[in-house]
Amino acid sequence: MRSRRDYIVVKDEVYGYARYWLASALRLEYQGSKCTSSTLYQVLLIAAARMVSLFAACRDLAAAPSDQTIRNALAATLPAIDELERRLNRALATNLPKALRRKARIIAIDVTLIPYHGQPAHDQREIYRSSPKSGTTHFHAYATAVVVHKGHRYTLALTRVQRGEKMKEVVQRLVQIVRKRDVKIKFLLLDKGFFSVAVIAYLRRAGYGFIIPAVLRGRKTKGRRVVGLRALACRNHGYYPHTLTGQVGDRQRRTRVTLRVAGKSYTHAKTGQRRRKKLLYAVWKVRLTPRAIRETYRMRFGIETSYRQMNQARIRTCTRDPRMRLLFVGIALVLRNVWVWLHFQLAQAQGSQEPRLFLSLLRFQELLLWITQVVQRLLRADQAPGIHRETYERLTAIN
């Protein structure tokens, strides 16, 4: 049998890191007759790791309380939603690797939409409206700021996005949180949803460089002449100054920006023919060639991978409570940060201070499996005998 010294990290340590990151920041203190704070964190972690509901997690654990007891404990201990958001951001920054502070980093900002089928709990602003997805136009929306570097992503900030909220306010909140982490911003990569006069004017005033895909709005032609941004998209690759005009508050506002015209070749999915497409980016304080601008912006799509992994560790729920939904998203992002942080430690063990992923040693799904196995041992999942007769008779009587 191999000794403990044969392993760089073991399952119990991984579970300990995840529990410590959450407990030290969230501070959910609860002491009931059937549930304690320790049990509460254990159930939350295994529900996230298994990607199931609280009911399913409690059902399969012999020593766990009922799912209603866990919900009652959360209702009694969760703070107001603004305070909960602050605590989750503290959890994301637990043991923030020093390597991230050594030099300026590229930060990607994006919004993820979680489909929602139901009514808001308290306020209509809780529900974000967008294009149809998964059979609904209603979502709970969350924005994140993520360090993107050589294939890895480390989430630095999380914030809710409410209905009718300006994207400028979202960017401001995220940037302020990143600054509190003492991470220097080299420049920002933003989604096309942030292409607006208000956002660009704010970033210019704050002195942050950025790359944002330009959105072609307005009429296409004036007479026979192509006008506006579409006229720029017809030009050769290069840099072109442009004045953007938009509504900011109650008045029209203009801001100067440099637009980069770049292109890419691709194969049409249906015809199989090679085609060429022009891409237009709003750029400021980023000195790269048009092709390098395009390739650099492609790094932003790594944030979509972080959202995919977040959904692999997000507790499933149908609750209307926005606090619970925010908590479940935050736990998933914290678990993902623990996974990236462990890879930082593996890189340091080899003498490298820069981040690196060792996917052949530890994948995110394997980390979730380890947490599941540890909690199952602690809450005696092996002692759950099977289908309970009383539950079976109650359900079959209903049907």
C-alpha positions as CSV (number, residue, x, y, z in Angstrom):
1,M,0.0,0.0,0.0
2,R,1.4,3.4,-0.9
3,S,2.1,5.9,1.9
4,R,0.8,9.5,2.2
5,R,4.3,10.7,1.1
6,D,3.8,9.1,-2.3
7,Y,1.1,11.8,-3.2
8,I,1.5,15.5,-3.9
9,V,-2.1,16.2,-2.8
10,V,-4.9,13.9,-1.5
11,K,-8.7,13.9,-1.6
12,D,-9.1,15.1,2.0
13,E,-6.8,18.1,1.4
14,V,-8.8,19.1,-1.7
15,Y,-12.1,18.9,0.3
16,G,-10.4,20.9,3.1
17,Y,-9.4,23.7,0.8
18,A,-12.9,23.9,-0.7
19,R,-14.6,24.0,2.7
20,Y,-12.1,26.5,4.1
21,W,-12.5,28.9,1.2
22,L,-16.2,28.9,1.6
23,A,-16.5,28.9,5.4
24,S,-13.9,31.6,5.9
25,A,-15.7,34.0,3.6
26,L,-19.4,33.1,3.9
27,R,-19.4,32.8,7.7
28,L,-22.7,30.8,7.8
29,E,-23.0,30.1,11.5
30,Y,-25.8,27.7,12.3
31,Q,-26.4,25.3,15.3
32,G,-29.6,23.4,15.1
33,S,-30.6,20.0,16.7
34,K,-30.3,18.3,13.3
35,C,-27.9,20.5,11.4
36,T,-24.7,22.3,12.2
37,S,-22.5,24.7,10.1
38,S,-20.2,21.8,9.3
39,T,-23.0,19.7,8.0
40,L,-24.4,22.6,6.0
41,Y,-21.1,23.1,4.1
42,Q,-20.8,19.4,3.5
43,V,-24.2,19.1,1.9
44,L,-23.6,22.2,-0.2
45,L,-20.3,20.9,-1.5
46,I,-21.6,17.4,-2.4
47,A,-24.7,18.9,-4.1
48,A,-22.4,21.1,-6.2
49,A,-19.9,18.4,-6.9
50,R,-22.6,16.0,-8.0
51,M,-24.5,18.8,-9.8
52,V,-27.8,17.8,-8.1
53,S,-30.4,19.5,-6.0
54,L,-30.3,19.7,-2.2
55,F,-33.0,17.1,-2.0
56,A,-31.1,14.6,-4.1
57,A,-27.9,15.2,-2.0
58,C,-29.6,14.7,1.3
59,R,-31.6,11.7,0.1
60,D,-28.4,9.7,-0.6
61,L,-26.6,10.5,2.7
62,A,-27.6,8.5,5.8
63,A,-26.2,11.0,8.3
64,A,-27.5,14.1,6.5
65,P,-30.6,16.0,7.7
66,S,-33.5,16.5,5.4
67,D,-33.4,18.9,2.5
68,Q,-36.0,21.1,4.2
69,T,-33.7,21.4,7.2
70,I,-30.8,22.5,5.0
71,R,-33.1,25.1,3.3
72,N,-34.2,26.4,6.7
73,A,-30.6,26.7,7.8
74,L,-29.7,28.7,4.7
75,A,-32.8,30.9,5.1
76,A,-31.7,31.7,8.7
77,T,-28.0,32.3,7.9
78,L,-27.8,33.9,4.5
79,P,-27.2,37.7,4.6
80,A,-28.8,40.2,2.4
81,I,-28.0,39.7,-1.3
82,D,-25.5,42.6,-1.5
83,E,-23.6,41.4,1.5
84,L,-23.7,37.8,0.1
85,E,-22.2,39.0,-3.1
86,R,-19.4,40.7,-1.2
87,R,-18.7,37.5,0.8
88,L,-18.6,35.4,-2.4
89,N,-16.1,37.8,-3.9
90,R,-13.9,37.4,-0.8
91,A,-14.2,33.6,-1.2
92,L,-13.1,33.9,-4.9
93,A,-9.9,35.8,-3.7
94,T,-9.0,33.4,-0.9
95,N,-5.3,32.4,-1.3
96,L,-5.1,34.5,-4.5
97,P,-1.8,33.4,-6.2
98,K,1.0,36.0,-5.9
99,A,1.9,35.3,-9.5
100,L,-1.2,37.1,-10.6
101,R,0.0,40.3,-8.9
102,R,3.6,40.3,-10.3
103,K,2.7,41.7,-13.7
104,A,-0.2,43.3,-15.5
105,R,-2.8,40.7,-16.7
106,I,-5.4,40.6,-19.4
107,I,-8.9,40.6,-17.9
108,A,-11.9,39.3,-19.7
109,I,-15.4,40.5,-18.7
110,D,-18.6,38.7,-19.8
111,V,-22.2,38.0,-18.8
112,T,-23.6,34.5,-18.3
113,L,-27.4,33.9,-18.5
114,I,-29.0,31.1,-16.6
115,P,-32.5,30.3,-18.0
116,Y,-35.4,30.8,-15.6
117,H,-39.0,29.7,-16.0
118,G,-41.0,31.5,-13.3
119,Q,-41.9,34.7,-11.6
120,P,-39.5,36.9,-9.6
121,A,-39.4,36.5,-5.9
122,H,-39.7,40.1,-4.9
123,D,-38.8,42.6,-7.7
124,Q,-39.2,42.5,-11.5
125,R,-35.6,43.7,-11.8
126,E,-34.4,40.3,-10.5
127,I,-35.2,38.8,-13.9
128,Y,-33.0,39.7,-16.9
129,R,-34.6,39.7,-20.4
130,S,-32.6,38.6,-23.4
131,S,-32.9,36.7,-26.7
132,P,-34.7,33.3,-26.4
133,K,-32.6,30.4,-25.0
134,S,-33.8,27.1,-23.6
135,G,-37.4,28.0,-24.3
136,T,-37.4,31.3,-22.3
137,T,-36.5,35.0,-22.6
138,H,-36.1,35.2,-18.8
139,F,-32.8,34.7,-17.0
140,H,-30.8,35.2,-13.9
141,A,-27.7,37.1,-15.2
142,Y,-24.2,37.2,-13.6
143,A,-21.1,39.0,-14.8
144,T,-17.6,38.0,-14.1
145,A,-14.1,39.3,-14.5
146,V,-11.5,36.6,-15.3
147,V,-7.8,36.6,-15.7
148,V,-7.0,34.9,-19.1
149,H,-3.5,33.5,-19.5
150,K,-2.2,30.7,-21.6
151,G,-5.2,28.5,-21.4
152,H,-6.2,29.0,-17.7
153,R,-8.8,31.3,-16.3
154,Y,-9.0,32.6,-12.7
155,T,-12.2,34.3,-11.6
156,L,-11.5,37.5,-9.7
157,A,-15.0,39.1,-9.5
158,L,-18.6,38.2,-9.6
159,T,-21.7,40.5,-9.7
160,R,-25.4,40.2,-10.5
161,V,-26.8,41.9,-13.5
162,Q,-30.4,43.2,-13.0
163,R,-33.0,44.0,-15.6
164,G,-32.5,47.5,-17.1
165,E,-29.1,47.9,-15.6
166,K,-26.5,49.8,-17.7
167,M,-23.5,47.8,-18.8
168,K,-21.3,50.7,-17.7
169,E,-22.3,50.1,-14.0
170,V,-21.6,46.4,-14.3
171,V,-18.1,47.1,-15.7
172,Q,-17.4,49.7,-13.0
173,R,-18.3,47.2,-10.2
174,L,-16.1,44.5,-11.7
175,V,-13.1,46.7,-12.2
176,Q,-13.4,48.1,-8.7
177,I,-13.3,44.5,-7.3
178,V,-10.3,43.6,-9.4
179,R,-8.4,46.7,-8.2
180,K,-9.1,45.7,-4.6
181,R,-7.3,42.4,-5.4
182,D,-4.1,44.3,-6.3
183,V,-4.2,42.7,-9.8
184,K,-2.9,45.2,-12.4
185,I,-5.0,45.4,-15.6
186,K,-3.0,45.2,-18.8
187,F,-6.2,45.7,-20.9
188,L,-9.7,44.4,-21.0
189,L,-11.4,42.1,-23.4
190,L,-15.2,42.7,-23.4
191,D,-18.1,41.1,-25.2
192,K,-19.9,43.0,-28.0
193,G,-22.8,43.5,-25.5
194,F,-20.5,46.1,-23.9
195,F,-20.1,48.1,-27.1
196,S,-21.6,51.5,-26.1
197,V,-20.6,55.1,-25.8
198,A,-21.1,55.0,-22.0
199,V,-18.8,52.0,-21.5
200,I,-16.1,53.2,-23.8
201,A,-16.1,56.8,-22.4
202,Y,-15.8,55.3,-18.8
203,L,-12.8,53.1,-19.7
204,R,-11.1,56.0,-21.5
205,R,-11.5,58.2,-18.4
206,A,-10.3,55.5,-16.1
207,G,-7.3,54.8,-18.3
208,Y,-8.0,51.1,-19.1
209,G,-7.1,49.8,-22.5
210,F,-9.7,47.6,-24.2
211,I,-10.7,45.5,-27.2
212,I,-14.4,45.3,-27.9
213,P,-16.1,44.0,-31.1
214,A,-17.9,46.8,-32.8
215,V,-21.7,46.3,-33.4
216,L,-23.0,47.6,-36.7
217,R,-26.1,49.5,-35.9
218,G,-28.3,52.0,-37.7
219,R,-29.2,52.2,-41.4
220,K,-27.0,50.6,-43.9
221,T,-26.9,53.2,-46.7
222,K,-27.6,56.8,-47.4
223,G,-28.7,57.0,-51.0
224,R,-26.2,54.7,-52.7
225,R,-23.4,55.3,-50.2
226,V,-22.6,52.9,-47.3
227,V,-22.4,55.0,-44.1
228,G,-21.3,54.6,-40.5
229,L,-19.4,51.7,-39.1
230,R,-20.4,49.6,-42.2
231,A,-18.3,51.9,-44.3
232,L,-15.3,51.2,-42.2
233,A,-15.9,47.5,-42.4
234,C,-15.4,47.7,-46.2
235,R,-11.9,49.2,-45.9
236,N,-8.6,47.4,-45.9
237,H,-7.0,46.0,-42.8
238,G,-5.7,48.8,-40.6
239,Y,-6.5,51.4,-37.9
240,Y,-9.1,54.1,-38.4
241,P,-10.2,56.9,-36.0
242,H,-13.9,57.2,-35.5
243,T,-16.4,59.2,-33.4
244,L,-19.1,57.2,-31.7
245,T,-22.4,58.9,-30.9
246,G,-24.9,57.5,-28.4
247,Q,-27.5,58.3,-25.8
248,V,-26.0,58.6,-22.3
249,G,-28.7,59.4,-19.8
250,D,-30.8,62.3,-21.1
251,R,-28.3,63.6,-23.6
252,Q,-26.4,62.7,-26.7
253,R,-22.7,62.0,-26.1
254,R,-19.7,61.5,-28.4
255,T,-16.4,59.8,-27.8
256,R,-13.4,59.2,-29.9
257,V,-12.1,55.6,-30.5
258,T,-9.8,53.8,-32.8
259,L,-11.3,51.0,-34.9
260,R,-9.2,48.1,-36.2
261,V,-10.3,46.3,-39.3
262,A,-9.1,42.7,-39.4
263,G,-10.2,39.7,-41.4
264,K,-10.4,36.0,-41.1
265,S,-10.8,33.1,-43.6
266,Y,-13.1,30.2,-42.8
267,T,-14.9,27.3,-44.5
268,H,-18.6,27.6,-45.0
269,A,-20.4,24.9,-43.1
270,K,-22.9,24.0,-45.9
271,T,-21.1,24.7,-49.1
272,G,-17.5,23.8,-48.0
273,Q,-16.2,26.9,-49.8
274,R,-13.5,29.2,-48.4
275,R,-14.8,32.6,-47.5
276,R,-13.4,35.7,-46.0
277,K,-15.0,37.9,-43.3
278,K,-14.2,41.4,-42.0
279,L,-14.0,41.9,-38.3
280,L,-14.2,45.4,-36.6
281,Y,-12.9,46.1,-33.1
282,A,-12.9,49.2,-31.0
283,V,-9.5,49.4,-29.5
284,W,-7.7,51.8,-27.1
285,K,-4.2,51.7,-25.5
286,V,-3.5,48.3,-27.2
287,R,-0.7,48.5,-29.7
288,L,-0.9,45.4,-31.8
289,T,-1.3,44.6,-35.5
290,P,-4.8,44.0,-36.8
291,R,-4.1,40.2,-37.0
292,A,-2.7,40.2,-33.5
293,I,-5.8,42.1,-32.3
294,R,-8.0,39.3,-33.7
295,E,-5.9,36.5,-32.2
296,T,-5.7,38.3,-28.8
297,Y,-9.4,38.8,-28.7
298,R,-9.9,35.0,-29.3
299,M,-8.4,34.5,-25.8
300,R,-11.7,36.0,-24.4
301,F,-13.6,32.9,-25.5
302,G,-11.8,31.0,-22.8
303,I,-14.3,32.7,-20.4
304,E,-17.0,30.6,-22.0
305,T,-15.1,27.5,-20.9
306,S,-15.1,28.8,-17.3
307,Y,-18.9,29.1,-17.6
308,R,-19.2,25.6,-18.9
309,Q,-17.2,24.3,-15.9
310,M,-19.2,26.5,-13.6
311,N,-22.4,24.7,-14.8
312,Q,-20.7,21.4,-14.0
313,A,-20.6,22.3,-10.4
314,R,-23.8,24.4,-10.0
315,I,-26.4,23.1,-7.6
316,R,-29.7,22.5,-9.4
317,T,-32.7,24.3,-8.0
318,C,-36.1,25.7,-8.8
319,T,-36.2,28.2,-6.0
320,R,-37.3,31.8,-6.7
321,D,-35.0,33.2,-4.0
322,P,-32.2,35.2,-5.8
323,R,-29.9,34.8,-2.8
324,M,-29.9,31.0,-3.1
325,R,-29.3,31.2,-6.8
326,L,-26.4,33.6,-6.4
327,L,-25.0,31.4,-3.7
328,F,-25.1,28.3,-5.9
329,V,-23.3,30.2,-8.8
330,G,-20.7,31.5,-6.3
331,I,-20.0,28.0,-4.9
332,A,-19.4,26.7,-8.4
333,L,-17.0,29.5,-9.3
334,V,-15.1,29.0,-5.9
335,L,-14.7,25.3,-6.6
336,R,-13.3,26.1,-10.0
337,N,-10.9,28.6,-8.5
338,V,-9.7,25.9,-6.0
339,W,-9.0,23.7,-9.0
340,V,-7.0,26.4,-10.8
341,W,-5.2,27.3,-7.5
342,L,-4.1,23.6,-7.1
343,H,-2.5,23.8,-10.6
344,F,-0.7,27.0,-9.5
345,Q,0.8,25.0,-6.6
346,L,1.9,22.2,-9.0
347,A,3.6,24.7,-11.2
348,Q,5.4,26.2,-8.3
349,A,6.6,22.7,-7.2
350,Q,8.4,22.6,-10.6
351,G,10.0,26.0,-10.0
352,S,7.6,28.0,-12.3
353,Q,5.9,31.1,-11.0
354,E,3.7,31.4,-14.1
355,P,0.3,29.6,-14.1
356,R,0.1,26.3,-15.9
357,L,-2.5,23.6,-16.2
358,F,-1.6,19.9,-15.6
359,L,-4.8,18.4,-17.0
360,S,-3.3,14.9,-17.2
361,L,-2.8,15.0,-13.3
362,L,-6.1,16.7,-12.2
363,R,-9.1,17.5,-14.2
364,F,-12.0,19.6,-12.8
365,Q,-14.4,16.6,-12.9
366,E,-11.9,14.5,-10.9
367,L,-11.7,17.2,-8.2
368,L,-15.5,17.2,-7.9
369,L,-15.4,13.4,-7.7
370,W,-12.9,13.6,-4.8
371,I,-15.1,16.1,-2.9
372,T,-18.0,13.8,-3.4
373,Q,-16.2,10.7,-2.1
374,V,-15.0,12.6,1.0
375,V,-18.4,13.9,1.9
376,Q,-20.0,10.6,1.3
377,R,-17.6,9.0,3.8
378,L,-18.2,11.7,6.4
379,L,-22.0,11.6,6.1
380,R,-22.1,7.8,5.7
381,A,-23.6,7.4,2.2
382,D,-22.7,3.7,2.3
383,Q,-25.2,3.2,5.1
384,A,-28.2,4.4,3.1
385,P,-29.9,1.0,2.5
386,G,-32.0,1.9,-0.5
387,I,-35.6,3.0,-1.4
388,H,-37.5,3.9,1.8
389,R,-40.8,2.0,2.1
390,E,-42.7,4.9,3.6
391,T,-41.6,7.2,0.7
392,Y,-42.5,4.6,-1.8
393,E,-46.0,4.1,-0.4
394,R,-46.6,7.8,-0.1
395,L,-45.7,8.5,-3.8
396,T,-47.5,5.5,-5.2
397,A,-50.7,6.5,-3.2
398,I,-50.6,9.9,-4.9
399,N,-50.3,8.3,-8.3
